[in-house]
Amino acid sequence: MQPQPPQPQVRRNILKFLKSFWGIIRILQIVFGAGLWVTIAANKYEGPIHFVLFVAVLFWLLTLALFFLTLLDKQDLVPLLGGERWLSTNLAHDVAAAVLYVSAVGVMIYKTDRYSYCNLEQYKHLCLYKVYLTAAVFACLCCLVYLLSVIYGACRKCRGEQTVI
């Protein structure tokens, strides 16, 4: 038995979400978050970088969950957090992510600065400067898109709206 194609209304809702500000911002959060944790995980890291990796992976997974629940219009299935509270749930998630990403940016800038000495052509040993610099850029981009999401969500919440789309 062949699966039935999505109904036109479902397809319209998916396209509507993907073209909305929330859809675009969530995609950017997923892409930048993946870029951050893949950059760190693919190289040697130590100390406070574990915190950055934790923040990146945690919010990458949570953002994926929020994205797909909203995309498939299944937020009502989430007990206590879904339905009328979905905008507040998204806003709380984005505030927590922005706060922790600000800390992660600080850690990455600190580690990048600590390894700036090995950014010379004559330096022949393993140098993590470029890795940490790339991760710092991804962390800044993540922080920026989460802050944009917080501002947008707070504006919608202040206007009395309760839906994400």
C-alpha positions, 0 to 999 in steps of 0.5 A, spaced: 500 500 500 502 506 497 503 512 502 498 517 501 501 524 499 500 530 504 493 533 504 493 540 501 492 544 507 498 540 511 502 542 505 500 549 506 501 549 513 508 546 512 510 552 507 507 557 511 512 555 517 518 555 513 517 561 510 515 565 516 520 568 520 520 563 526 522 557 520 527 561 517 530 563 524 530 556 527 533 553 520 539 558 522 539 556 529 540 549 527 545 550 521 549 555 526 549 550 532 551 544 528 557 548 525 559 550 532 559 543 535 561 539 529 567 544 529 569 543 536 568 535 536 572 534 530 578 537 533 582 536 540 579 540 545 579 541 553 577 544 559 571 549 558 570 547 551 566 542 554 561 547 556 561 550 549 560 543 546 554 541 551 551 548 550 551 547 542 549 540 542 543 541 547 540 547 544 541 544 537 537 538 539 532 542 543 531 546 537 530 540 532 525 538 536 521 545 537 522 546 529 519 539 527 513 539 532 512 546 529 513 544 522 508 538 523 503 542 527 504 537 533 505 542 539 498 540 542 501 533 543 506 536 548 504 536 555 504 542 559 508 546 554 504 545 548 497 548 545 496 555 548 503 555 551 507 554 545 509 561 544 511 562 551 515 555 551 519 557 545 520 564 548 523 561 554 527 556 550 530 562 546 532 566 552 535 560 555 539 559 549 541 566 548 544 566 555 548 560 555 550 562 548 553 568 551 557 564 556 559 560 550 562 566 546 566 568 552 569 561 553 571 561 545 573 568 545 578 566 551 580 560 548 582 563 542 586 569 545 590 564 549 592 560 542 593 566 538 601 565 539 601 559 535 598 563 529 605 564 525 607 560 519 614 558 523 610 555 528 610 547 527 606 544 532 598 543 533 595 549 533 588 550 535 587 557 534 583 557 527 579 551 530 577 556 536 576 562 532 571 558 527 568 556 533 567 563 536 564 565 530 559 560 530 558 561 537 557 568 535 552 567 530 548 562 534 547 567 540 545 572 534 540 568 531 537 566 538 537 573 541 533 575 534 528 570 536 527 572 543 526 579 541 521 577 535 518 572 540 517 577 546 514 582 541 509 577 539 508 575 546 507 583 548 502 583 542 498 578 546 499 573 540 499 565 543 501 562 536 508 561 533 506 562 526 
